[in-house]
Amino acid sequence: MTVTTLQQAAAALMEAMQAEADLARAKDHALLEALAKRTPKRRQLEHQAPTPEDRSEEAAR
């Protein structure tokens, strides 16, 4: 391989890595937006302690 070929391969790799990073960033942003849109009531329900019924259902699994 010549220096130019190596430079082209390195540039292509950098572009691919940047595209992958951009995609991951977009997915993270979408996830954060979805989490932010949860209703306050749902957040309250998720933070409540499990009831005895919940515990018995989990034990049955």
Secondary structure by P-SEA (a helix, b strand, c coil): ccaaaaaaaaaaaaaaaaaaaaaaaaaaaaaaaaaaaccaaaaaaaaccccaaaaaaaaac
